[in-house]
Amino acid sequence: MLTVALQENGLPRAHVFGGINMAFGVMGPLLRRSGVIFIRRNIGDDRLYKYVLKEYVGYLVEKRFNLSWSIEGTRSRTGKMLPPKMGLMSYVADAYLEGRSEDILLQPISISFDQLHEIAEYAAYARGAEKRPEGMGWLYNYIKAQGERNYGKIYVRFPEAVSMREYLGPPNGPIAQDQAAKRLALQKMSFEVAWRILRATPVNATGLVSALLLATHGVALTLGQLHRTLQESLDYLERKHTPCRPARCGCGPRRCARGSGRAVQRTPGHPRGRWTRTRVAHRTRA
């Protein structure tokens, strides 16, 4: 998605760091030729691997290549952002502090979706199912699922960039010699990047309704109670100037959220009357 966005706007593409588990079959050579750099998901105590990876990242920084990776390290599968991982970030910071670049701009990028086709898979993980390894069968099912229904839009947003020089000082400066100070500055910088991603991520109607239902801890809500709670939440989001995704139906966030609330269905005969399923109310107008 990022590669397409950069290409359509005439910007140079970035080299993307990805897990080695995605280098299966013909996907490995194809993705490598498109700029993907496969690395181990768990390096452990392999000092040689760490050294080679660090030097390679330093070389890319010195040659002014754009680099891209997930600051969370993986997907949370809950919609909640995970704390930033310091692995690749620390290698980039070390290259900067060694003087391989005068400054490095960390560009936060928020990529969010109206809906994900992996929802059923995530629910199975939450119930204790094990993650199946990626392979050609997984790739076929993934491609097939894209045409089964309309999953809405993908939103790519670019908040203000973070200057590494602002947080770490000049190259070869005092922080480069003080490991404790460098660790603290690196954490502050990484959390600032994560915070800017969160601020730029828009709220959609389905996610808002789902969050409100989860906050009841399994207790059922009447439609009127849900509407009142939605109204309070939307008022809060407006006061905080939180970005909201434009509805696919074009009816605005408030009406769309109420429509999503009406689409919540209850399974007949379920004990305690819990709300168990949410159906999206958005429809594309003709």
Backbone hydrogen bonds in HBPLUS format (Angstrom, degrees):
<---DONOR---> <-ACCEPTOR-->    atom                        ^
c    i                          cat <-CA-CA->   ^        H-A-AA   ^      H-
h    n   atom  resd res      DA  || num        DHA   H-A  angle D-A-AA Bond
n    s   type  num  typ     dist DA aas  dist angle  dist       angle   num
A0005-ALA N   A0001-MET O   3.04 MM   4  6.31 161.2  2.08 150.1 155.1     1
A0006-LEU N   A0002-LEU O   2.94 MM   4  6.16 161.2  1.98 155.2 159.5     2
A0007-GLN N   A0003-THR O   2.99 MM   4  6.11 160.7  2.03 146.8 152.5     3
A0008-GLU N   A0004-VAL O   2.94 MM   4  6.09 163.5  1.96 153.8 157.8     4
A0009-ASN N   A0006-LEU O   3.25 MM   3  5.30 135.6  2.46  96.0 107.8     5
A0011-LEU N   A0006-LEU O   2.86 MM   5  4.95 167.4  1.87 154.8 150.5     6
A0010-GLY N   A0007-GLN O   3.14 MM   3  5.15 165.7  2.16 109.3 110.5     7
A0015-HIS N   A0066-ASN O   2.80 MM  51  6.13 168.0  1.81 154.5 150.7     8
A0068-SER N   A0015-HIS O   2.89 MM  53  5.95 147.4  2.00 153.4 147.4     9
A0016-VAL N   A0035-GLY O   3.13 MM  19  6.34 132.2  2.37 127.2 140.5    10
A0037-ILE N   A0016-VAL O   2.68 MM  21  5.91 164.1  1.71 153.9 157.2    11
A0017-PHE N   A0068-SER O   2.88 MM  51  6.27 162.6  1.91 172.0 175.9    12
A0018-GLY N   A0037-ILE O   2.90 MM  19  5.99 162.1  1.93 143.6 146.4    13
A0039-ILE N   A0018-GLY O   2.92 MM  21  6.24 155.4  1.98 165.8 174.0    14
A0022-MET N   A0019-GLY O   3.07 MM   3  5.93 171.2  2.08 124.2 127.0    15
A0020-ILE N   A0039-ILE O   2.87 MM  19  5.24 131.4  2.11 151.4 147.2    16
A0023-ALA N   A0020-ILE O   3.11 MM   3  5.43 166.9  2.12 113.2 117.0    17
A0027-MET N   A0024-PHE O   2.91 MM   3  5.57 130.6  2.16 148.0 150.3    18
A0030-LEU N   A0026-VAL O   3.34 MM   4  6.43 165.1  2.36 149.9 154.3    19
A0031-LEU N   A0027-MET O   2.87 MM   4  5.88 168.0  1.88 156.1 159.4    20
A0032-ARG N   A0028-GLY O   2.99 MM   4  6.12 158.7  2.04 154.2 160.7    21
A0033-ARG N   A0029-PRO O   3.10 MM   4  6.24 158.0  2.15 145.3 150.3    22
A0034-SER N   A0030-LEU O   3.20 MM   4  6.46 127.8  2.49 134.8 148.3    23
A0034-SER N   A0031-LEU O   3.10 MM   3  4.99 134.3  2.32  93.2 106.2    24
A0036-VAL N   A0031-LEU O   2.96 MM   5  5.40 163.0  1.99 148.5 144.8    25
A0035-GLY N   A0032-ARG O   3.10 MM   3  5.28 163.3  2.13 107.5 111.5    26
A0046-ASP N   A0043-ILE O   3.46 MM   3  6.08 164.1  2.49 129.3 133.7    27
A0047-ARG N   A0045-ASP O   2.94 MM   2  5.73 110.0  2.44 116.5  99.6    28
A0050-LYS N   A0046-ASP O   3.09 MM   4  6.37 162.0  2.12 151.4 156.7    29
A0051-TYR N   A0047-ARG O   2.91 MM   4  6.10 158.6  1.96 149.3 154.9    30
A0052-VAL N   A0048-LEU O   2.96 MM   4  6.18 168.6  1.97 154.7 157.3    31
A0053-LEU N   A0049-TYR O   2.93 MM   4  6.05 167.0  1.95 153.0 156.9    32
A0054-LYS N   A0050-LYS O   2.89 MM   4  5.98 159.0  1.94 146.7 153.0    33
A0055-GLU N   A0051-TYR O   2.95 MM   4  6.16 163.0  1.98 152.5 156.6    34
A0056-TYR N   A0052-VAL O   2.93 MM   4  6.09 152.3  2.00 146.3 154.5    35
A0057-VAL N   A0053-LEU O   2.93 MM   4  6.15 160.8  1.97 151.2 155.9    36
A0058-GLY N   A0054-LYS O   2.94 MM   4  6.16 156.6  1.99 145.4 152.4    37
A0059-TYR N   A0055-GLU O   2.90 MM   4  6.15 148.3  2.01 143.0 151.1    38
A0060-LEU N   A0056-TYR O   3.03 MM   4  6.35 158.9  2.07 149.8 154.7    39
A0061-VAL N   A0057-VAL O   2.94 MM   4  6.21 155.3  2.00 150.8 157.8    40
A0062-GLU N   A0058-GLY O   2.93 MM   4  6.11 160.2  1.97 147.1 152.6    41
A0063-LYS N   A0059-TYR O   2.99 MM   4  6.22 147.2  2.10 147.0 155.4    42
A0065-PHE N   A0060-LEU O   3.01 MM   5  5.38 170.3  2.02 161.1 158.8    43
A0064-ARG N   A0061-VAL O   3.09 MM   3  5.10 160.6  2.13 106.8 110.9    44
A0073-GLY N   A0070-SER O   3.08 MM   3  5.27 146.8  2.19 103.4 113.2    45
A0085-LYS N   A0071-ILE O   2.77 MM  14  5.89 162.5  1.80 169.8 173.4    46
A0090-SER N   A0086-MET O   2.78 MM   4  5.57 150.8  1.86 142.7 148.7    47
A0091-TYR N   A0087-GLY O   3.28 MM   4  6.66 149.3  2.38 144.6 153.0    48
A0092-VAL N   A0088-LEU O   3.02 MM   4  6.30 159.2  2.06 153.7 158.5    49
A0093-ALA N   A0089-MET O   2.92 MM   4  6.13 157.0  1.97 146.4 153.4    50
A0094-ASP N   A0090-SER O   2.85 MM   4  6.01 153.1  1.93 143.5 150.6    51
A0095-ALA N   A0091-TYR O   3.08 MM   4  6.31 155.2  2.14 142.8 148.9    52
A0096-TYR N   A0092-VAL O   3.04 MM   4  6.36 151.5  2.13 144.9 152.7    53
A0097-LEU N   A0093-ALA O   2.87 MM   4  6.12 167.3  1.88 156.3 159.2    54
A0098-GLU N   A0094-ASP O   2.95 MM   4  6.06 136.0  2.15 142.4 153.6    55
A0100-ARG N   A0095-ALA O   3.13 MM   5  5.67 158.1  2.18 166.4 162.4    56
A0099-GLY N   A0096-TYR O   2.94 MM   3  5.33 159.8  1.98 112.9 118.7    57
A0172-ASN N   A0097-LEU O   2.88 MM  75  5.32 141.8  2.03 129.1 138.3    58
A0164-MET N   A0104-ILE O   2.91 MM  60  5.38 162.0  1.94 160.7 166.5    59
A0106-LEU N   A0162-VAL O   2.75 MM  56  4.96 172.1  1.76 156.0 154.9    60
A0162-VAL N   A0106-LEU O   2.83 MM  56  4.96 164.4  1.86 139.3 144.0    61
A0110-SER N   A0157-ARG O   2.91 MM  47  5.09 168.5  1.92 151.4 154.9    62
A0157-ARG N   A0110-SER O   2.87 MM  47  5.09 158.4  1.92 146.0 153.3    63
A0112-SER N   A0155-TYR O   2.92 MM  43  5.18 159.4  1.96 145.6 152.1    64
A0155-TYR N   A0112-SER O   2.75 MM  43  5.18 168.5  1.76 154.8 158.9    65
A0114-ASP N   A0153-LYS O   3.00 MM  39  5.59 148.8  2.10 164.0 167.8    66
A0121-GLU N   A0118-GLU O   2.96 MM   3  5.07 115.5  2.39 100.1 116.7    67
A0122-TYR N   A0118-GLU O   2.87 MM   4  6.18 155.2  1.93 159.2 167.1    68
A0123-ALA N   A0119-ILE O   2.93 MM   4  6.20 156.4  1.99 151.9 158.4    69
A0124-ALA N   A0120-ALA O   3.06 MM   4  6.30 147.3  2.17 140.0 148.4    70
A0125-TYR N   A0121-GLU O   3.07 MM   4  6.43 149.3  2.17 144.3 152.4    71
A0126-ALA N   A0122-TYR O   3.01 MM   4  6.35 153.6  2.08 147.9 154.8    72
A0127-ARG N   A0123-ALA O   3.18 MM   4  6.47 131.7  2.42 136.7 148.7    73
A0127-ARG N   A0124-ALA O   3.13 MM   3  5.11 133.2  2.36  94.5 107.3    74
A0129-ALA N   A0124-ALA O   2.94 MM   5  5.39 160.0  1.98 147.9 141.9    75
A0128-GLY N   A0125-TYR O   2.98 MM   3  5.15 160.8  2.01 108.5 113.4    76
A0139-LEU N   A0135-GLY O   2.96 MM   4  6.25 156.8  2.01 150.6 157.2    77
A0140-TYR N   A0136-MET O   2.93 MM   4  6.15 157.5  1.98 147.5 153.0    78
A0141-ASN N   A0137-GLY O   3.05 MM   4  6.28 166.8  2.07 151.9 154.9    79
A0142-TYR N   A0138-TRP O   2.94 MM   4  6.08 149.6  2.03 145.5 154.5    80
A0143-ILE N   A0139-LEU O   3.00 MM   4  6.23 165.4  2.02 153.3 155.7    81
A0144-LYS N   A0140-TYR O   2.93 MM   4  6.07 162.1  1.96 150.8 156.6    82
A0145-ALA N   A0141-ASN O   2.95 MM   4  6.01 150.5  2.04 141.4 148.5    83
A0146-GLN N   A0143-ILE O   3.22 MM   3  5.47 138.8  2.40 101.5 112.1    84
A0147-GLY N   A0144-LYS O   3.28 MM   3  5.88 148.7  2.38 112.3 119.2    85
A0148-GLU N   A0145-ALA O   3.27 MM   3  5.24 159.9  2.31 102.4 108.5    86
A0168-LEU N   A0164-MET O   2.85 MM   4  5.89 159.3  1.90 156.7 163.1    87
A0169-GLY N   A0165-ARG O   2.87 MM   4  4.83 132.2  2.10 127.8 132.7    88
A0173-GLY N   A0170-PRO O   3.17 MM   3  5.33 128.5  2.45 138.6 132.0    89
A0176-ALA N   A0173-GLY O   3.16 MM   3  5.58 135.3  2.37 108.1 119.2    90
A0177-GLN N   A0174-PRO O   3.11 MM   3  5.59 148.2  2.21 110.6 119.0    91
A0178-ASP N   A0175-ILE O   3.22 MM   3  5.02 142.2  2.37  95.9 106.5    92
A0182-LYS N   A0178-ASP O   2.91 MM   4  6.09 155.8  1.97 151.4 159.2    93
A0183-ARG N   A0179-GLN O   2.92 MM   4  6.06 156.7  1.97 146.0 151.9    94
A0184-LEU N   A0180-ALA O   3.09 MM   4  6.32 160.3  2.13 147.7 152.4    95
A0185-ALA N   A0181-ALA O   2.94 MM   4  6.11 165.9  1.96 150.2 154.3    96
A0186-LEU N   A0182-LYS O   2.86 MM   4  5.94 153.4  1.93 146.2 153.9    97
A0187-GLN N   A0183-ARG O   3.02 MM   4  6.22 152.6  2.10 143.4 150.2    98
A0188-LYS N   A0184-LEU O   3.02 MM   4  6.30 163.6  2.04 152.5 156.6    99
A0189-MET N   A0185-ALA O   2.96 MM   4  6.11 159.9  2.00 146.4 152.0   100
A0190-SER N   A0186-LEU O   2.95 MM   4  6.09 159.1  1.99 146.2 151.9   101
A0191-PHE N   A0187-GLN O   2.95 MM   4  6.13 164.0  1.97 154.0 157.9   102
A0192-GLU N   A0188-LYS O   2.98 MM   4  6.13 142.6  2.13 140.4 150.8   103
A0193-VAL N   A0189-MET O   3.09 MM   4  6.41 152.8  2.17 145.9 152.2   104
A0194-ALA N   A0190-SER O   3.03 MM   4  6.35 161.9  2.06 148.5 153.3   105
A0195-TRP N   A0191-PHE O   2.82 MM   4  5.95 154.4  1.89 143.1 150.3   106
A0196-ARG N   A0192-GLU O   3.01 MM   4  6.22 154.2  2.08 146.1 152.1   107
A0197-ILE N   A0193-VAL O   3.08 MM   4  6.38 147.6  2.19 145.9 154.9   108
A0198-LEU N   A0194-ALA O   3.02 MM   4  6.35 157.7  2.08 148.9 154.5   109
A0199-ARG N   A0195-TRP O   2.97 MM   4  6.23 158.0  2.02 148.8 154.5   110
A0200-ALA N   A0196-ARG O   3.17 MM   4  6.25 140.8  2.33 136.6 145.5   111
A0201-THR N   A0197-ILE O   3.12 MM   4  6.25 122.2  2.47 141.2 155.6   112
A0201-THR N   A0198-LEU O   3.23 MM   3  5.21 145.9  2.35  98.4 108.1   113
A0203-VAL N   A0243-PRO O   2.89 MM  40  6.39 148.8  1.99 136.6 141.6   114
A0245-ARG N   A0203-VAL O   2.86 MM  42  5.79 161.7  1.90 137.3 142.0   115
A0208-LEU N   A0204-ASN O   3.06 MM   4  6.26 155.2  2.12 149.5 156.8   116
A0209-VAL N   A0205-ALA O   2.99 MM   4  6.22 168.8  2.01 157.9 159.8   117
A0210-SER N   A0206-THR O   2.99 MM   4  6.12 163.1  2.02 148.4 153.7   118
A0211-ALA N   A0207-GLY O   2.93 MM   4  6.05 156.0  1.99 144.6 151.0   119
A0212-LEU N   A0208-LEU O   3.08 MM   4  6.32 157.8  2.13 149.2 154.5   120
A0213-LEU N   A0209-VAL O   3.05 MM   4  6.31 155.9  2.11 150.4 156.8   121
A0214-LEU N   A0210-SER O   2.96 MM   4  6.16 156.3  2.01 149.9 156.5   122
A0215-ALA N   A0211-ALA O   3.06 MM   4  6.22 139.9  2.23 140.2 150.4   123
A0216-THR N   A0213-LEU O   3.23 MM   3  5.54 159.0  2.28 105.9 112.2   124
A0217-HIS N   A0214-LEU O   3.27 MM   3  5.80 169.0  2.28 116.1 118.7   125
A0219-VAL N   A0216-THR O   3.29 MM   3  5.39 166.8  2.31 108.5 112.3   126
A0226-LEU N   A0222-THR O   2.96 MM   4  6.24 159.1  2.00 152.5 158.4   127
A0227-HIS N   A0223-LEU O   2.97 MM   4  6.17 153.5  2.04 145.4 152.4   128
A0228-ARG N   A0224-GLY O   3.01 MM   4  6.27 160.3  2.05 150.9 155.6   129
A0229-THR N   A0225-GLN O   3.00 MM   4  6.21 160.8  2.04 149.0 154.3   130
A0230-LEU N   A0226-LEU O   2.88 MM   4  6.05 151.7  1.96 144.6 153.0   131
A0231-GLN N   A0227-HIS O   2.91 MM   4  6.15 154.2  1.98 148.1 154.7   132
A0232-GLU N   A0228-ARG O   3.10 MM   4  6.41 159.6  2.15 148.9 153.1   133
A0233-SER N   A0229-THR O   3.01 MM   4  6.24 157.7  2.06 146.5 152.9   134
A0234-LEU N   A0230-LEU O   2.84 MM   4  6.05 160.6  1.87 155.0 160.0   135
A0235-ASP N   A0231-GLN O   2.96 MM   4  6.14 155.0  2.02 147.1 154.0   136
A0236-TYR N   A0232-GLU O   3.04 MM   4  6.27 154.8  2.11 143.9 150.5   137
A0237-LEU N   A0233-SER O   2.93 MM   4  6.23 157.9  1.98 149.1 155.1   138
A0238-GLU N   A0234-LEU O   2.99 MM   4  6.19 151.4  2.07 144.9 152.1   139
A0239-ARG N   A0235-ASP O   3.03 MM   4  6.31 156.6  2.09 147.5 153.5   140
A0240-LYS N   A0236-TYR O   3.04 MM   4  6.28 150.5  2.13 148.7 156.6   141
A0242-THR N   A0237-LEU O   2.94 MM   5  5.19 169.5  1.95 157.7 157.8   142
A0241-HIS N   A0238-GLU O   3.08 MM   3  4.91 156.4  2.13  99.6 106.6   143
A0250-GLY N   A0247-ALA O   3.08 MM   3  5.16 154.6  2.14 102.5 110.5   144
A0256-CYS N   A0252-GLY O   3.00 MM   4  5.94 153.6  2.07 148.5 157.1   145
A0257-ALA N   A0253-PRO O   2.90 MM   4  5.89 152.3  1.98 139.9 146.6   146
A0258-ARG N   A0254-ARG O   3.05 MM   4  6.35 157.5  2.11 149.7 155.6   147
A0259-GLY N   A0255-ARG O   2.92 MM   4  6.17 149.9  2.01 142.8 151.6   148
A0260-SER N   A0256-CYS O   2.90 MM   4  6.20 149.8  1.99 145.7 153.9   149
A0261-GLY N   A0257-ALA O   2.96 MM   4  6.21 146.5  2.07 141.4 150.7   150
A0262-ARG N   A0258-ARG O   3.00 MM   4  6.35 149.4  2.10 145.5 153.0   151
A0263-ALA N   A0259-GLY O   3.14 MM   4  6.35 130.0  2.40 135.4 148.4   152
A0263-ALA N   A0260-SER O   3.16 MM   3  5.02 132.8  2.39  91.0 104.1   153
A0264-VAL N   A0261-GLY O   3.26 MM   3  5.53 163.0  2.29 106.1 111.2   154
A0265-GLN N   A0277-ARG O   3.12 MM  12  5.62 155.4  2.18 148.3 155.5   155
A0270-HIS N   A0267-THR O   3.22 MM   3  5.70 153.8  2.29 139.2 136.3   156
A0273-GLY N   A0270-HIS O   3.30 MM   3  5.70 153.6  2.37 130.8 130.9   157
